[in-house]
Amino acid sequence: YKELIVGRLGIANQRVFIKNYFKEGEHIVSIDDDVEEVLKMVGDKLVKIKNIDEFFKDAFRRIVREKLYIWGIYPVRNPFFMQNTVTTTLKFIIGALYGFIVRHDKSLEPSPKAEAKEDYEQSILYYERDGGVLRFNNVTIKTKFLAKGGLGQEKERFELNRKAAEYLERKYPQYVSVFHRKNGMTEVRLRDSRHKSKNKTRKRKRQK
């Protein structure tokens, strides 16, 4: 490594540190160290993206064009659920790989209370601030989710997820709903209430 910068303990604090470390207006890609490949859906298969640099540059061109400040990828490596679309509505921008344009704006900083799900809160904060987030629903990653280290052991992960999910549901009831996986892990879903209400309004106008 040319240079190593020591950040702050806790993933939410670390994201804030990274954002504030760089200058306003810089284009930053945040990527976890356990990401093995970046994949794009071609037909019904996932194919490795060979020119990562060009993909990143295209992603930033798109958010500049849309007047947005963050882009992300599909969070699950499963082409059955993926689509060949790029959306700007409220979607989960997973923290394992995303890009953003630096703004030293405290309203964009996830709370330590969202630890373990700080990327969900970050998605909401950018959506509320800018009116949208850009996500490539045809791009995903190969990585080791829930690997040892990071957020700790299984019991710690379960508790962190529960607390973070409950915090998000309390603070953003218009966007967040909580559910539990078969193994007991607490998870959240995001819903774009603004987008849905606009669609309903359009349908009513057409009916008239």
GUTI-919277 format. One record per residue (C-alpha): residue number from 1; residue in three letters; x, y, z. Coordinates in nm, 4 decimals, padded with zeros to 6 digits. Example, Ala and Ser with C-alpha at 12.3 -4.5 7.8 and 13.67 -1.06 7.14 Angstrom:
1, Ala, 01.2300, -00.4500, 00.7800 $
2, Ser, 01.3670, -00.1060, 00.7140 $
This chain:
1, Tyr, 00.0000, 00.0000, 00.0000 $
2, Lys, 00.1188, 00.3516, -00.0737 $
3, Glu, -00.0557, 00.4959, 00.2300 $
4, Leu, -00.2788, 00.3669, 00.5088 $
5, Ile, -00.5155, 00.6035, 00.6908 $
6, Val, -00.6478, 00.4907, 01.0283 $
7, Gly, -01.0161, 00.5747, 01.0636 $
8, Arg, -01.2571, 00.5383, 01.3537 $
9, Leu, -01.3987, 00.2363, 01.5320 $
10, Gly, -01.7467, 00.1301, 01.4191 $
11, Ile, -01.8700, 00.1082, 01.0612 $
12, Ala, -02.1074, 00.4076, 01.0929 $
13, Asn, -01.8282, 00.6226, 01.2364 $
14, Gln, -01.5924, 00.4969, 00.9674 $
15, Arg, -01.8272, 00.5991, 00.6853 $
16, Val, -01.8494, 00.9492, 00.8342 $
17, Phe, -01.4703, 00.9625, 00.8681 $
18, Ile, -01.4162, 00.8586, 00.5056 $
19, Lys, -01.6621, 01.1178, 00.3770 $
20, Asn, -01.5021, 01.3976, 00.5753 $
21, Tyr, -01.1449, 01.2913, 00.4950 $
22, Phe, -01.1792, 01.3775, 00.1257 $
23, Lys, -01.2422, 01.7185, -00.0321 $
24, Glu, -01.5844, 01.8479, -00.1347 $
25, Gly, -01.6769, 01.7384, -00.4854 $
26, Glu, -01.4365, 01.4433, -00.5056 $
27, His, -01.5649, 01.1190, -00.6579 $
28, Ile, -01.5074, 00.8335, -00.4123 $
29, Val, -01.5606, 00.4580, -00.4501 $
30, Ser, -01.6013, 00.2656, -00.1235 $
31, Ile, -01.5359, -00.1084, -00.1502 $
32, Asp, -01.5015, -00.3763, 00.1170 $
33, Asp, -01.1780, -00.5724, 00.1279 $
34, Asp, -01.3559, -00.9068, 00.0855 $
35, Val, -01.5147, -00.8234, -00.2511 $
36, Glu, -01.3782, -01.0763, -00.4991 $
37, Glu, -01.5516, -00.9824, -00.8261 $
38, Val, -01.7903, -00.7275, -00.9739 $
39, Leu, -02.0472, -00.9007, -01.1935 $
40, Lys, -02.2991, -00.7850, -01.4546 $
41, Met, -02.6095, -00.9692, -01.5676 $
42, Val, -02.5913, -01.0720, -01.9326 $
43, Gly, -02.9031, -01.2613, -02.0342 $
44, Asp, -02.9711, -01.4901, -01.7389 $
45, Lys, -02.6060, -01.5233, -01.6351 $
46, Leu, -02.3614, -01.3175, -01.4317 $
47, Val, -02.0404, -01.2207, -01.6098 $
48, Lys, -01.7328, -01.0618, -01.4514 $
49, Ile, -01.6848, -00.6952, -01.5384 $
50, Lys, -01.3319, -00.6724, -01.6739 $
51, Asn, -01.2996, -00.2949, -01.7061 $
52, Ile, -01.3903, -00.1854, -01.3515 $
53, Asp, -01.2476, 00.1625, -01.4053 $
54, Glu, -01.4844, 00.2312, -01.6949 $
55, Phe, -01.7817, 00.1021, -01.4942 $
56, Phe, -01.6976, 00.3388, -01.2078 $
57, Lys, -01.6549, 00.6345, -01.4433 $
58, Asp, -01.9858, 00.5595, -01.6146 $
59, Ala, -02.1593, 00.5361, -01.2747 $
60, Phe, -02.0358, 00.8822, -01.1776 $
61, Arg, -02.1338, 01.0264, -01.5167 $
62, Arg, -02.4836, 00.8953, -01.4582 $
63, Ile, -02.5298, 01.0446, -01.1116 $
64, Val, -02.3962, 01.3798, -01.2308 $
65, Arg, -02.6452, 01.3702, -01.5176 $
66, Glu, -02.9283, 01.2822, -01.2770 $
67, Lys, -02.8125, 01.5471, -01.0276 $
68, Leu, -02.7679, 01.2792, -00.7611 $
69, Tyr, -02.4754, 01.2071, -00.5312 $
70, Ile, -02.4631, 00.8332, -00.4673 $
71, Trp, -02.4763, 00.5163, -00.6775 $
72, Gly, -02.4866, 00.1507, -00.5836 $
73, Ile, -02.5407, -00.2049, -00.7029 $
74, Tyr, -02.7848, -00.4913, -00.6514 $
75, Pro, -02.7235, -00.6359, -00.3031 $
76, Val, -02.7833, -01.0063, -00.3798 $
77, Arg, -02.5810, -01.2233, -00.6200 $
78, Asn, -02.8799, -01.3931, -00.7805 $
79, Pro, -02.9737, -01.3166, -01.1452 $
80, Phe, -03.3230, -01.4589, -01.0863 $
81, Phe, -03.4135, -01.1460, -00.8886 $
82, Met, -03.2009, -00.8960, -01.0801 $
83, Gln, -03.3220, -00.6751, -01.3635 $
84, Asn, -03.1554, -00.4911, -01.6514 $
85, Thr, -03.2544, -00.1535, -01.5106 $
86, Val, -03.0953, 00.1490, -01.3497 $
87, Thr, -03.3308, 00.3158, -01.1012 $
88, Thr, -03.3323, 00.6451, -00.9110 $
89, Thr, -03.6104, 00.5696, -00.6624 $
90, Leu, -03.5443, 00.4705, -00.3005 $
91, Lys, -03.3398, 00.1508, -00.3091 $
92, Phe, -03.0942, -00.0075, -00.0692 $
93, Ile, -02.7405, 00.1052, -00.1558 $
94, Ile, -02.5307, -00.1700, -00.0018 $
95, Gly, -02.2129, -00.0549, 00.1725 $
96, Ala, -01.9952, -00.3317, 00.0285 $
97, Leu, -01.9532, -00.1362, -00.2975 $
98, Tyr, -02.0861, 00.2080, -00.3801 $
99, Gly, -01.9723, 00.5462, -00.5071 $
100, Phe, -02.0510, 00.8983, -00.3917 $
101, Ile, -01.9634, 01.2620, -00.4503 $
102, Val, -01.8239, 01.4147, -00.1320 $
103, Arg, -02.0296, 01.6715, 00.0560 $
104, His, -01.9379, 01.7721, 00.4101 $
105, Asp, -02.3029, 01.7660, 00.5107 $
106, Lys, -02.3872, 01.6348, 00.8576 $
107, Ser, -02.7423, 01.5509, 00.7490 $
108, Leu, -02.5932, 01.2681, 00.5395 $
109, Glu, -02.4170, 01.0998, 00.8315 $
110, Pro, -02.5653, 00.7679, 00.9550 $
111, Ser, -02.6077, 00.7339, 01.3307 $
112, Pro, -02.4080, 00.4856, 01.5420 $
113, Lys, -02.7533, 00.3571, 01.6434 $
114, Ala, -02.7780, 00.2132, 01.2917 $
115, Glu, -02.4577, 00.0104, 01.3353 $
116, Ala, -02.4840, -00.3089, 01.1257 $
117, Lys, -02.7425, -00.1379, 00.9017 $
118, Glu, -02.5817, 00.2012, 00.8581 $
119, Asp, -02.5919, 00.1595, 00.4795 $
120, Tyr, -02.9729, 00.1415, 00.4978 $
121, Glu, -02.9829, 00.4721, 00.6838 $
122, Gln, -02.7303, 00.6224, 00.4436 $
123, Ser, -02.9556, 00.5218, 00.1522 $
124, Ile, -03.2500, 00.6968, 00.3163 $
125, Leu, -03.0520, 01.0099, 00.4035 $
126, Tyr, -02.9273, 01.0563, 00.0466 $
127, Tyr, -03.2762, 00.9887, -00.0882 $
128, Glu, -03.4302, 01.2510, 00.1411 $
129, Arg, -03.1573, 01.5051, 00.0655 $
130, Asp, -03.1466, 01.4629, -00.3136 $
131, Gly, -03.4792, 01.3081, -00.4107 $
132, Gly, -03.3241, 00.9843, -00.5324 $
133, Val, -03.0364, 00.7357, -00.5293 $
134, Leu, -02.9032, 00.5609, -00.8380 $
135, Arg, -02.8781, 00.1825, -00.8389 $
136, Phe, -02.7591, -00.0612, -01.1035 $
137, Asn, -03.0016, -00.3515, -01.0657 $
138, Asn, -02.8001, -00.5542, -01.3194 $
139, Val, -02.4664, -00.5318, -01.1349 $
140, Thr, -02.3681, -00.7171, -00.8185 $
141, Ile, -02.0625, -00.8549, -00.6370 $
142, Lys, -01.9119, -01.1812, -00.5288 $
143, Thr, -01.8158, -01.1452, -00.1641 $
144, Lys, -01.8200, -01.3206, 00.1719 $
145, Phe, -02.1204, -01.1758, 00.3512 $
146, Leu, -02.1247, -01.2358, 00.7280 $
147, Ala, -01.7669, -01.3594, 00.7267 $
148, Lys, -01.5766, -01.3829, 01.0557 $
149, Gly, -01.4511, -01.0515, 01.1888 $
150, Gly, -01.6180, -00.7253, 01.0910 $
151, Leu, -01.9268, -00.7075, 01.3106 $
152, Gly, -01.8196, -00.9910, 01.5377 $
153, Gln, -01.9644, -01.3296, 01.6220 $
154, Glu, -02.3094, -01.4596, 01.5303 $
155, Lys, -02.4811, -01.3599, 01.8586 $
156, Glu, -02.3361, -01.0097, 01.8333 $
157, Arg, -02.4546, -00.9781, 01.4736 $
158, Phe, -02.8084, -01.0831, 01.5687 $
159, Glu, -02.8242, -00.8252, 01.8467 $
160, Leu, -02.6724, -00.5462, 01.6371 $
161, Asn, -02.9161, -00.6187, 01.3546 $
162, Arg, -03.2129, -00.6178, 01.5919 $
163, Lys, -03.1202, -00.2859, 01.7518 $
164, Ala, -03.0406, -00.1210, 01.4184 $
165, Ala, -03.3620, -00.2444, 01.2548 $
166, Glu, -03.5750, -00.1205, 01.5455 $
167, Tyr, -03.4002, 00.2175, 01.5377 $
168, Leu, -03.4605, 00.2543, 01.1623 $
169, Glu, -03.8266, 00.1564, 01.1916 $
170, Arg, -03.8818, 00.4111, 01.4695 $
171, Lys, -03.7040, 00.6948, 01.2898 $
172, Tyr, -03.8211, 00.6273, 00.9329 $
173, Pro, -04.1616, 00.4535, 00.9560 $
174, Gln, -04.2571, 00.5923, 00.6143 $
175, Tyr, -03.9693, 00.4036, 00.4496 $
176, Val, -03.8830, 00.1044, 00.6704 $
177, Ser, -04.0538, -00.2210, 00.7634 $
178, Val, -03.8983, -00.4959, 00.9770 $
179, Phe, -03.9085, -00.8709, 00.9169 $
180, His, -03.7250, -01.1777, 01.0486 $
181, Arg, -03.5427, -01.4456, 00.8537 $
182, Lys, -03.5928, -01.8149, 00.9323 $
183, Asn, -03.2721, -01.8140, 01.1355 $
184, Gly, -03.4074, -01.5318, 01.3527 $
185, Met, -03.1982, -01.2505, 01.2020 $
186, Thr, -03.3818, -00.9162, 01.2052 $
187, Glu, -03.3889, -00.7442, 00.8642 $
188, Val, -03.5509, -00.4394, 00.7063 $
189, Arg, -03.7153, -00.3538, 00.3759 $
190, Leu, -03.7222, -00.0095, 00.2173 $
191, Arg, -04.0243, 00.1305, 00.0379 $
192, Asp, -04.0383, 00.4459, -00.1711 $
193, Ser, -04.3515, 00.6103, -00.0298 $
194, Arg, -04.3008, 00.9255, -00.2361 $
195, His, -04.2743, 00.7330, -00.5615 $
196, Lys, -04.5855, 00.5266, -00.4867 $
197, Ser, -04.7919, 00.8322, -00.3996 $
198, Lys, -04.6905, 00.9970, -00.7283 $
199, Asn, -04.7973, 00.6870, -00.9203 $
200, Lys, -05.1357, 00.6836, -00.7457 $
201, Thr, -05.1884, 01.0511, -00.8330 $
202, Arg, -05.1132, 00.9857, -01.1976 $
203, Lys, -05.3522, 00.6905, -01.2097 $
204, Arg, -05.6329, 00.8976, -01.0571 $
205, Lys, -05.5790, 01.1759, -01.3092 $
206, Arg, -05.5966, 00.9274, -01.5960 $
207, Gln, -05.9193, 00.7811, -01.4590 $
208, Lys, -06.0764, 01.1272, -01.4536 $
